[in-house]
Amino acid sequence: MNWKAGRKRMAGFGLLCVFLQAAALPSSGLSLSFKLSGGYSFLVFNEINRSQQGWVGFHKKETALIPDWKFSGGNGGEVRGGFDFEGEVLLNLTPRWAVGIGSGYSYSEVTESRSIITTVQKYTIPWIYVRPTKVAATPLIISGYFFLPLGPKFQIYIRTGMGWLRAKYVNREAGKRESDRGYTYTSFQSASGRGALIQGGLGVKYSQDQNLGFFCEASLRRAKANTFRGANGTLYFFEEYNSFLDFWQAKIQTWEMAPAGETFRSVRKAVMDFGGFVLKLGFFIKF
């Protein structure tokens, strides 16, 4: 299914469900709320991290092989955990039931400072290398809510949802002499993919008054993006053999066709997994 067409169909189907359910209820029972949240997601991007470690391993092998070169440290960083932001419009069908449609932004990255290989001593000149990497996703989610009162101020709620997401992967490589101010970037690649998601969560809401409430929400999300495309083709994960170093290096790169031959193994289209445990804090505003 085409991403744009799928997104439009999903939004249209969700709105149709909302209107059909709303039509069956008294108009006096309907109200709108806006839900805004931010939080942290516990994610691990295995393929990206293997490519980060493959890049570190290449520099270690290279410096070990060449006389008068020295590897002084640095682990290249790992892409772990991410930040989530979400906005959602809810149609409150009854005091206990609501449906919503929303979007947001989720990202995780290894920055320049976190990806440093501290020093590669080439003869008498110390060099520093970095490999900043970022992966981000923009979802479109349709959710259903059930609220259960715990008293005049508190409610717990159950949320289930499904939708699609659009994801982006960006990677750069750079180096400099330790005495230089800025890095010289030698490599840049960017690719976009898409996928489906489902999620379920449990939240606690505190009502400040009839129009403003605060909440804490914990959810489990299953969301994988694939079929990443960049300017130079499809994004693949693979291991490439360097005969000079006798080393299999894990890589993520865009190729017009899948890498093939005796010097390649474990070749597959890259997948970015945004699924995991998510904690969020935010507020409801009732119109």
C-alpha positions as CSV (number, residue, x, y, z in Angstrom):
1,M,0.0,0.0,0.0
2,N,1.3,3.4,-0.9
3,W,2.2,5.4,2.2
4,K,0.2,8.6,1.3
5,A,-2.8,6.6,0.1
6,G,-2.6,4.4,3.3
7,R,-2.4,7.4,5.5
8,K,-5.4,9.0,3.9
9,R,-7.5,5.8,4.1
10,M,-6.6,5.4,7.7
11,A,-7.6,8.9,8.6
12,G,-10.8,8.6,6.6
13,F,-11.7,5.3,8.2
14,G,-11.0,6.7,11.7
15,L,-13.1,9.8,11.2
16,L,-15.9,7.7,9.7
17,C,-15.9,5.5,12.8
18,V,-16.0,8.6,15.0
19,F,-18.9,10.1,13.1
20,L,-20.9,6.8,13.0
21,Q,-20.5,6.4,16.8
22,A,-21.3,10.1,17.4
23,A,-24.4,9.9,15.3
24,A,-25.8,7.1,17.6
25,L,-25.4,9.3,20.8
26,P,-27.2,12.3,22.1
27,S,-25.4,15.5,20.9
28,S,-25.4,16.8,24.5
29,G,-23.0,14.0,25.5
30,L,-20.3,14.9,23.1
31,S,-17.2,17.1,23.8
32,L,-13.8,17.6,22.4
33,S,-10.4,17.4,24.2
34,F,-6.9,18.1,23.2
35,K,-4.2,15.8,24.7
36,L,-0.5,16.8,24.6
37,S,2.4,14.7,26.0
38,G,6.1,14.2,26.1
39,G,8.0,11.2,27.3
40,Y,10.8,8.7,26.9
41,S,10.8,5.4,25.0
42,F,13.1,2.5,25.8
43,L,14.4,1.5,22.3
44,V,17.3,-0.4,21.0
45,F,18.3,-0.1,17.3
46,N,20.4,-3.3,16.9
47,E,21.3,-2.9,13.2
48,I,22.4,0.7,13.7
49,N,24.5,-0.2,16.8
50,R,26.2,-3.0,15.0
51,S,27.2,-0.6,12.2
52,Q,28.5,1.9,14.8
53,Q,30.6,-0.9,16.4
54,G,31.7,-2.0,12.9
55,W,33.0,1.5,12.2
56,V,34.9,1.5,15.5
57,G,36.3,-2.0,14.8
58,F,37.6,-0.9,11.4
59,H,39.6,1.9,13.0
60,K,41.0,-0.4,15.7
61,K,42.0,-3.0,13.1
62,E,43.6,-0.4,10.8
63,T,45.7,1.3,13.6
64,A,46.8,-2.1,14.9
65,L,48.1,-3.1,11.5
66,I,50.0,0.1,10.5
67,P,53.3,0.8,12.4
68,D,53.5,4.0,14.4
69,W,49.7,4.3,14.5
70,K,47.9,4.0,17.8
71,F,44.2,3.7,18.8
72,S,43.6,5.6,22.0
73,G,40.0,4.9,22.8
74,G,36.3,5.6,22.1
75,N,33.4,3.3,21.6
76,G,31.4,5.1,18.9
77,G,28.2,5.4,20.9
78,E,25.0,3.5,20.7
79,V,21.5,4.6,19.7
80,R,19.5,3.6,22.8
81,G,16.3,5.2,24.0
82,G,14.4,8.0,22.5
83,F,12.2,11.0,23.1
84,D,8.5,11.0,22.2
85,F,6.1,13.9,21.7
86,E,2.5,13.5,20.8
87,G,-0.6,15.7,20.2
88,E,-4.1,14.2,19.9
89,V,-7.7,15.4,19.4
90,L,-10.2,13.3,21.4
91,L,-13.9,13.1,20.8
92,N,-15.5,12.2,24.2
93,L,-18.5,10.1,23.3
94,T,-19.6,9.5,26.9
95,P,-18.0,10.2,30.3
96,R,-16.2,6.9,29.9
97,W,-15.6,6.4,26.2
98,A,-13.5,8.5,23.8
99,V,-11.9,8.1,20.4
100,G,-8.9,10.1,19.2
101,I,-6.7,10.8,16.2
102,G,-3.2,12.2,16.7
103,S,0.4,12.5,15.5
104,G,3.8,13.3,17.0
105,Y,7.5,12.9,16.7
106,S,9.9,10.2,18.1
107,Y,13.6,10.3,17.8
108,S,16.9,8.8,19.0
109,E,20.4,9.7,18.1
110,V,24.1,9.5,18.7
111,T,25.5,13.0,18.7
112,E,29.0,14.2,17.6
113,S,30.2,14.3,21.2
114,R,28.9,10.8,22.0
115,S,30.3,9.1,18.9
116,I,33.9,10.3,19.3
117,I,36.8,7.9,18.8
118,T,39.0,10.0,21.0
119,T,42.3,9.7,19.2
120,V,43.9,7.8,16.4
121,Q,47.6,8.7,16.5
122,K,49.0,8.7,13.0
123,Y,52.7,9.0,13.3
124,T,53.0,12.2,15.4
125,I,49.6,13.7,14.5
126,P,46.5,12.9,16.7
127,W,43.2,12.5,14.8
128,I,39.7,12.4,16.1
129,Y,36.8,10.7,14.2
130,V,33.0,11.0,14.8
131,R,29.9,9.2,13.4
132,P,26.7,11.0,14.4
133,T,23.6,9.1,13.6
134,K,19.9,9.9,14.1
135,V,16.7,8.0,13.5
136,A,13.2,9.6,13.8
137,A,9.6,8.7,13.2
138,T,6.3,10.6,12.6
139,P,3.3,8.4,13.4
140,L,-0.4,8.8,12.6
141,I,-2.4,7.0,15.3
142,I,-6.1,6.4,15.8
143,S,-7.0,5.4,19.4
144,G,-9.8,4.3,21.6
145,Y,-10.1,5.2,25.3
146,F,-12.0,3.8,28.3
147,F,-12.0,5.9,31.5
148,L,-12.8,4.5,35.0
149,P,-13.4,7.0,37.8
150,L,-11.5,6.5,41.1
151,G,-12.9,9.5,42.8
152,P,-13.9,13.1,42.2
153,K,-10.4,14.0,40.8
154,F,-8.8,10.8,39.6
155,Q,-9.4,8.4,36.8
156,I,-7.6,5.5,35.3
157,Y,-7.9,4.8,31.6
158,I,-7.0,2.2,29.0
159,R,-5.9,3.2,25.6
160,T,-5.5,1.0,22.5
161,G,-4.4,2.3,19.1
162,M,-3.1,1.6,15.6
163,G,-1.7,3.5,12.7
164,W,1.2,4.1,10.4
165,L,4.5,5.8,10.8
166,R,7.0,7.5,8.5
167,A,10.7,7.2,9.6
168,K,14.0,8.7,8.6
169,Y,17.6,7.6,9.1
170,V,20.5,10.0,8.8
171,N,24.2,9.1,9.2
172,R,27.4,11.1,8.8
173,E,31.1,10.5,9.2
174,A,33.8,13.0,9.8
175,G,37.3,13.5,11.0
176,K,39.8,16.2,12.0
177,R,43.3,16.7,13.4
178,E,43.1,17.3,17.1
179,S,44.4,20.8,16.6
180,D,41.7,21.7,14.0
181,R,38.5,23.6,15.1
182,G,35.9,21.9,12.9
183,Y,35.3,18.5,11.4
184,T,35.6,17.6,7.7
185,Y,32.6,15.4,6.8
186,T,33.5,12.6,4.4
187,S,30.2,10.7,4.2
188,F,26.5,11.5,4.4
189,Q,23.5,9.4,3.8
190,S,19.8,9.8,4.4
191,A,16.9,7.4,3.8
192,S,13.1,7.3,4.6
193,G,10.9,4.3,5.3
194,R,7.5,3.5,6.5
195,G,5.7,0.9,8.6
196,A,2.6,0.0,10.8
197,L,2.2,0.3,14.5
198,I,-0.1,-0.9,17.3
199,Q,0.0,0.1,20.9
200,G,-1.8,-0.4,24.2
201,G,-1.4,1.6,27.4
202,L,-2.6,2.4,30.9
203,G,-2.8,5.9,32.3
204,V,-3.8,7.8,35.4
205,K,-5.5,11.2,35.0
206,Y,-5.9,14.0,37.6
207,S,-8.5,16.6,36.9
208,Q,-7.5,20.1,38.1
209,D,-11.0,21.3,37.1
210,Q,-13.6,20.4,34.5
211,N,-11.4,21.8,31.6
212,L,-7.8,20.9,32.6
213,G,-6.3,17.5,33.6
214,F,-2.9,16.1,34.0
215,F,-1.8,12.5,33.3
216,C,0.9,9.9,33.4
217,E,0.7,7.1,30.8
218,A,2.7,3.9,30.3
219,S,2.3,1.9,27.1
220,L,3.8,-0.9,25.0
221,R,4.3,-0.2,21.3
222,R,5.0,-2.4,18.4
223,A,6.3,-0.4,15.4
224,K,8.8,-1.3,12.7
225,A,9.7,0.8,9.7
226,N,11.3,-0.8,6.6
227,T,11.8,-0.3,2.9
228,F,14.0,2.7,3.5
229,R,14.8,4.6,0.3
230,G,17.5,7.2,-0.2
231,A,18.9,9.2,-3.2
232,N,21.2,6.3,-4.1
233,G,18.8,3.4,-3.7
234,T,17.5,1.1,-0.9
235,L,19.0,1.0,2.6
236,Y,20.6,-2.3,3.4
237,F,22.2,-3.9,6.4
238,F,25.1,-6.2,5.6
239,E,28.6,-7.3,6.6
240,E,31.5,-6.6,4.2
241,Y,34.8,-8.5,4.3
242,N,38.0,-6.4,4.3
243,S,40.8,-8.8,3.2
244,F,43.5,-6.3,4.1
245,L,42.4,-6.2,7.7
246,D,40.8,-9.7,7.8
247,F,37.7,-8.2,9.2
248,W,33.9,-8.4,8.6
249,Q,32.5,-4.9,9.1
250,A,28.8,-4.4,9.8
251,K,27.4,-1.6,7.7
252,I,24.2,0.2,6.8
253,Q,24.3,1.8,3.3
254,T,22.1,2.7,0.4
255,W,22.6,0.5,-2.8
256,E,20.8,0.4,-6.1
257,M,20.7,-3.4,-5.8
258,A,21.3,-5.7,-2.8
259,P,25.1,-6.2,-2.2
260,A,26.2,-9.7,-3.5
261,G,29.3,-11.7,-3.8
262,E,31.8,-13.6,-1.6
263,T,32.8,-10.4,0.3
264,F,29.2,-9.8,1.6
265,R,27.1,-11.7,4.1
266,S,24.0,-11.2,6.3
267,V,22.5,-9.0,3.6
268,R,19.0,-7.7,4.2
269,K,16.9,-4.5,3.9
270,A,17.4,-2.3,6.9
271,V,14.7,-2.3,9.6
272,M,14.3,0.3,12.3
273,D,12.3,-0.9,15.3
274,F,10.5,1.8,17.3
275,G,8.6,-0.7,19.4
276,G,9.1,-0.9,23.2
277,F,8.1,0.6,26.5
278,V,7.0,4.2,26.5
279,L,6.5,6.5,29.5
280,K,4.7,9.9,29.0
281,L,3.5,12.9,31.0
282,G,1.1,15.5,29.7
283,F,-2.2,17.2,30.0
284,F,-5.8,17.2,28.7
285,I,-7.6,20.4,27.7
286,K,-11.4,20.1,27.3
287,F,-13.2,22.5,25.0
